[in-house]
Amino acid sequence: MPEPAGHLGPDFREHFPTWQHLRAFIAEHARYPEYSPGRALHQLVMADLMSQMNTATADWHLLGSLALPVRPHPADPWPTDLRPAAHDVHPSYCMPRTAFDLDLFAFHLRQHTAPDYGRDVVAAVHAAAPPVPREPGAGTGLAGLLRYSANPLHVHDTGQVMGTVNAQPVDDRYGTADLRPVDDPLIIEIDIKPPSKIQISGPPEPSYRSVVGLEVPGVQPIRPSLYPLANQVADKIVLLTGPPVSLRETGTEPWHRYKDLVDLHFIVKTCRIDGDMLRHAIAHNWNWNHLDATHLAHRSPAGRA
């Protein structure tokens, strides 16, 4: 059994000697329509993979929908109209959209050129999730309950890295040379943004809660640094001004950004937003380079555009 990573206490495997014990715990405590066992387990595995990548020399900042639950300040009252039926999981984990991928930015590589950034990101992903074939003990997750392996990763010209990682539940009681799959693998989509798609209007921000919504025995709070909220909001607002890149040449295809509207509603209702930072973030958002506009539309007091 490997030594647990820093976000896992030494008692984690005492509570969960097998994958089945962990799944049973999740199923017992994530029993709500808004926070299902599948959502809770996926959240835990994504947080574990991110923690495996965050080392003393690597600083990965979280963005995207997985960051939404950890942004509302605990001292602020929760909106009464944004609350599910009463249960023991905080609404901040229930009311945002489910995170389907792990959106990260390698802050420690922010000065790299696109080719170097992409190369070093792939190397970092492979260090946590080596591609098959691999050494028997490589790619350990959740203190031995998982083995991570990266599928082929796509590196864009910008340095952006996208792909998937398999999180295979295993039985490690017979040693790393005889790992036996005990469940279907979880597929983690990763989207690691390049410096050209990151405009930062302020310092990195703290997570106010753990990324993991359940209190799991032996799991320490996982609180990564966050892409500034003003910039995340600006990304979503600016993208609402025009169709996606893939549809901009057609001019006729219908398009929508429902997911951004849902995220913006959650953010506006629950988070503190600095107005000056938001104005700066919108004005300098990188998406303007790909749109037929340079600023947000606005109306005069008379109601004219």
C-alpha positions as CSV (number, residue, x, y, z in Angstrom):
1,M,0.0,0.0,0.0
2,P,1.5,3.4,-1.0
3,E,2.0,6.3,1.4
4,P,-1.0,8.6,1.2
5,A,-0.6,12.0,-0.5
6,G,-0.7,15.1,1.6
7,H,-4.5,15.6,1.2
8,L,-5.1,12.1,2.6
9,G,-4.6,11.3,6.3
10,P,-2.9,8.0,7.4
11,D,-6.4,6.8,8.5
12,F,-7.9,7.0,5.1
13,R,-7.2,3.4,4.2
14,E,-8.3,2.3,7.7
15,H,-11.7,3.7,6.9
16,F,-11.7,2.4,3.3
17,P,-9.6,-0.8,2.9
18,T,-11.2,-1.4,-0.5
19,W,-12.9,0.6,-3.2
20,Q,-16.2,-1.0,-2.3
21,H,-16.0,0.5,1.2
22,L,-15.5,4.0,-0.3
23,R,-18.4,3.6,-2.8
24,A,-20.7,2.5,-0.1
25,F,-19.8,5.5,2.0
26,I,-20.4,7.9,-0.9
27,A,-23.7,6.2,-1.7
28,E,-24.9,6.6,1.9
29,H,-24.1,10.3,2.2
30,A,-24.6,11.6,-1.4
31,R,-28.2,10.5,-1.7
32,Y,-29.9,13.5,-3.2
33,P,-31.1,14.5,-6.7
34,E,-28.9,17.6,-6.7
35,Y,-25.9,15.7,-5.2
36,S,-25.8,12.1,-6.4
37,P,-23.2,9.4,-5.7
38,G,-21.9,9.8,-9.2
39,R,-21.4,13.5,-8.8
40,A,-19.8,13.2,-5.4
41,L,-17.4,10.4,-6.5
42,H,-16.4,12.2,-9.7
43,Q,-15.7,15.3,-7.6
44,L,-13.5,13.4,-5.2
45,V,-11.5,11.8,-7.9
46,M,-11.0,15.0,-9.8
47,A,-9.8,16.7,-6.6
48,D,-7.5,13.8,-5.9
49,L,-5.9,14.0,-9.4
50,M,-5.5,17.7,-9.1
51,S,-3.8,17.2,-5.7
52,Q,-1.4,14.7,-7.2
53,M,-0.3,17.3,-9.7
54,N,0.0,20.1,-7.2
55,T,3.5,19.7,-5.7
56,A,6.1,21.9,-4.0
57,T,7.2,23.0,-7.5
58,A,3.9,23.0,-9.3
59,D,1.1,25.5,-8.8
60,W,-2.1,24.6,-10.7
61,H,-5.0,27.0,-10.5
62,L,-8.5,25.8,-10.7
63,L,-11.1,27.4,-13.0
64,G,-14.3,26.2,-14.6
65,S,-17.4,24.8,-13.0
66,L,-15.5,22.7,-10.4
67,A,-14.4,26.0,-8.8
68,L,-17.9,27.3,-8.4
69,P,-18.8,25.5,-5.1
70,V,-15.7,26.9,-3.3
71,R,-16.1,30.6,-4.3
72,P,-19.0,31.8,-2.1
73,H,-17.7,33.3,1.1
74,P,-18.9,31.3,4.1
75,A,-19.7,34.5,6.1
76,D,-22.3,35.6,3.5
77,P,-26.0,34.5,4.0
78,W,-27.2,31.9,1.5
79,P,-30.0,33.1,-0.9
80,T,-33.2,31.5,0.2
81,D,-34.3,31.0,-3.4
82,L,-31.1,29.1,-4.3
83,R,-31.5,26.2,-1.8
84,P,-32.5,22.6,-2.4
85,A,-34.6,20.5,-0.2
86,A,-33.1,20.4,3.3
87,H,-30.3,18.0,3.7
88,D,-26.7,17.8,5.1
89,V,-24.8,18.8,2.0
90,H,-24.2,22.5,1.7
91,P,-26.1,24.2,-1.2
92,S,-22.9,25.5,-2.7
93,Y,-22.2,21.9,-3.8
94,C,-25.7,21.2,-5.0
95,M,-26.8,24.3,-6.9
96,P,-24.0,24.9,-9.4
97,R,-23.7,22.9,-12.6
98,T,-22.0,19.5,-12.4
99,A,-18.4,19.8,-13.3
100,F,-17.7,17.5,-16.3
101,D,-14.1,18.3,-16.7
102,L,-11.1,19.4,-14.8
103,D,-10.1,23.0,-15.9
104,L,-6.7,24.0,-14.8
105,F,-4.0,26.6,-15.5
106,A,-0.3,25.9,-14.8
107,F,0.5,29.2,-13.1
108,H,4.1,28.1,-12.5
109,L,4.5,27.8,-16.3
110,R,2.8,31.1,-17.2
111,Q,6.0,32.6,-18.8
112,H,6.6,29.7,-21.1
113,T,6.1,29.9,-24.9
114,A,3.3,27.8,-26.3
115,P,5.4,24.7,-27.4
116,D,7.3,24.6,-24.0
117,Y,4.0,25.1,-22.1
118,G,2.3,22.2,-23.9
119,R,5.3,19.9,-23.5
120,D,5.7,20.6,-19.8
121,V,2.0,20.2,-19.1
122,V,1.9,16.8,-20.8
123,A,4.9,15.8,-18.8
124,A,3.2,16.9,-15.6
125,V,0.0,15.0,-16.5
126,H,2.0,11.9,-17.3
127,A,3.8,12.1,-13.9
128,A,0.5,11.8,-12.1
129,A,-1.3,9.6,-14.8
130,P,1.4,7.8,-16.9
131,P,0.2,6.3,-20.2
132,V,0.1,2.6,-20.5
133,P,2.4,0.7,-20.4
134,R,3.7,1.9,-17.0
135,E,5.6,0.8,-14.0
136,P,3.5,-1.3,-11.6
137,G,3.3,1.3,-8.8
138,A,2.9,4.4,-11.0
139,G,-0.2,6.5,-11.2
140,T,-1.4,5.8,-7.7
141,G,-4.6,7.6,-6.6
142,L,-6.6,7.7,-3.4
143,A,-3.8,6.0,-1.5
144,G,-3.9,2.9,-3.7
145,L,-7.6,2.5,-4.5
146,L,-7.1,3.9,-8.0
147,R,-4.6,3.8,-10.8
148,Y,-4.5,6.8,-13.1
149,S,-3.5,6.5,-16.8
150,A,-3.6,9.2,-19.4
151,N,-5.2,8.5,-22.8
152,P,-3.6,10.3,-25.8
153,L,-3.5,14.0,-25.1
154,H,-4.1,16.6,-27.7
155,V,-1.7,19.6,-27.6
156,H,-3.0,22.7,-29.6
157,D,-0.8,25.2,-31.2
158,T,-1.5,27.6,-28.3
159,G,-0.1,25.0,-25.8
160,Q,-3.6,24.1,-24.5
161,V,-3.7,20.5,-23.5
162,M,-7.0,18.5,-23.7
163,G,-7.8,14.8,-23.2
164,T,-8.9,12.2,-20.8
165,V,-7.5,10.3,-17.8
166,N,-8.7,6.9,-16.8
167,A,-9.2,6.4,-13.0
168,Q,-9.3,2.7,-12.6
169,P,-10.5,1.3,-9.2
170,V,-8.2,-1.6,-8.2
171,D,-7.7,-4.1,-5.5
172,D,-4.1,-3.5,-4.2
173,R,-4.1,-6.0,-1.3
174,Y,-1.9,-8.4,-3.3
175,G,0.7,-5.8,-4.2
176,T,1.3,-3.4,-7.1
177,A,2.4,-6.2,-9.4
178,D,-1.1,-7.9,-9.1
179,L,-3.6,-5.1,-9.3
180,R,-7.1,-6.3,-10.1
181,P,-9.8,-4.0,-11.5
182,V,-12.8,-4.0,-9.3
183,D,-15.1,-1.5,-11.0
184,D,-15.6,0.4,-14.2
185,P,-13.1,3.2,-14.7
186,L,-14.0,6.8,-14.1
187,I,-13.1,9.0,-17.1
188,I,-11.8,12.4,-16.2
189,E,-11.7,15.0,-18.9
190,I,-8.9,17.6,-18.6
191,D,-8.7,21.0,-20.2
192,I,-5.5,22.8,-19.3
193,K,-5.6,26.4,-20.5
194,P,-2.5,28.1,-22.1
195,P,-1.2,31.5,-21.0
196,S,-2.7,33.1,-24.2
197,K,-6.2,32.3,-22.9
198,I,-5.6,33.5,-19.4
199,Q,-5.9,37.2,-18.6
200,I,-5.5,37.9,-14.9
201,S,-6.9,41.2,-13.4
202,G,-5.9,40.5,-9.8
203,P,-4.1,38.0,-7.6
204,P,-5.0,34.3,-7.4
205,E,-7.9,33.8,-5.0
206,P,-8.4,31.3,-2.2
207,S,-10.9,28.5,-2.1
208,Y,-13.3,29.2,0.8
209,R,-14.4,25.5,1.0
210,S,-13.0,22.2,0.1
211,V,-13.5,21.1,-3.5
212,V,-15.0,17.9,-2.1
213,G,-18.5,18.4,-0.9
214,L,-18.6,15.5,1.5
215,E,-16.7,15.1,4.7
216,V,-14.9,11.9,3.9
217,P,-12.9,10.3,6.7
218,G,-9.2,10.7,6.1
219,V,-9.6,13.3,3.4
220,Q,-8.2,16.7,4.3
221,P,-9.9,19.9,2.9
222,I,-8.7,20.4,-0.7
223,R,-8.5,24.1,-1.3
224,P,-6.5,25.0,-4.5
225,S,-5.8,28.5,-5.7
226,L,-8.4,29.9,-8.1
227,Y,-8.4,31.8,-11.3
228,P,-9.7,35.3,-10.3
229,L,-13.5,35.4,-10.2
230,A,-13.7,38.6,-12.2
231,N,-11.8,36.9,-15.0
232,Q,-14.0,33.8,-14.9
233,V,-17.1,36.1,-15.1
234,A,-15.6,38.1,-17.9
235,D,-14.9,34.9,-19.9
236,K,-18.6,34.0,-19.7
237,I,-20.0,37.4,-20.4
238,V,-17.8,38.1,-23.4
239,L,-18.6,34.7,-24.9
240,L,-22.3,35.5,-24.8
241,T,-21.7,38.3,-27.4
242,G,-21.2,35.9,-30.3
243,P,-21.4,32.3,-31.5
244,P,-18.7,29.7,-30.9
245,V,-15.6,29.7,-33.1
246,S,-16.8,26.6,-34.9
247,L,-20.0,28.3,-36.0
248,R,-18.8,31.8,-36.8
249,E,-18.2,31.1,-40.5
250,T,-21.7,29.8,-41.2
251,G,-23.8,32.7,-40.0
252,T,-26.9,30.6,-40.0
253,E,-26.5,27.9,-37.4
254,P,-28.4,28.5,-34.1
255,W,-26.1,28.7,-31.0
256,H,-26.4,29.1,-27.3
257,R,-24.3,29.5,-24.1
258,Y,-26.9,28.2,-21.6
259,K,-24.2,26.8,-19.4
260,D,-22.6,30.3,-19.0
261,L,-26.0,31.8,-18.1
262,V,-26.5,29.1,-15.5
263,D,-23.0,29.7,-14.0
264,L,-23.4,33.5,-14.1
265,H,-26.8,33.2,-12.2
266,F,-25.1,31.2,-9.5
267,I,-22.1,33.6,-9.2
268,V,-24.2,36.7,-9.1
269,K,-26.5,35.3,-6.4
270,T,-23.7,33.9,-4.2
271,C,-20.4,35.6,-4.7
272,R,-18.7,38.9,-4.0
273,I,-17.5,40.6,-7.3
274,D,-15.2,43.6,-7.4
275,G,-16.7,46.0,-9.9
276,D,-13.4,47.6,-10.9
277,M,-11.7,44.3,-11.4
278,L,-14.7,43.0,-13.5
279,R,-14.6,46.1,-15.8
280,H,-10.9,45.6,-16.3
281,A,-11.3,41.9,-16.9
282,I,-14.1,42.4,-19.5
283,A,-12.1,45.2,-21.3
284,H,-9.0,43.0,-21.5
285,N,-10.6,39.6,-22.1
286,W,-8.8,37.5,-24.6
287,N,-12.0,36.4,-26.4
288,W,-12.4,39.8,-28.0
289,N,-9.6,38.7,-30.4
290,H,-12.0,36.2,-31.9
291,L,-15.2,38.2,-32.1
292,D,-16.5,40.9,-34.4
293,A,-16.7,43.3,-31.4
294,T,-14.4,45.1,-29.1
295,H,-16.7,45.8,-26.1
296,L,-20.1,44.9,-24.7
297,A,-23.2,46.5,-26.2
298,H,-24.9,49.0,-23.9
299,R,-28.0,51.2,-24.1
300,S,-28.2,54.9,-23.5
301,P,-30.6,56.3,-20.9
302,A,-33.1,56.9,-23.7
303,G,-33.1,53.2,-24.5
304,R,-31.2,53.4,-27.7
305,A,-28.2,51.2,-28.4
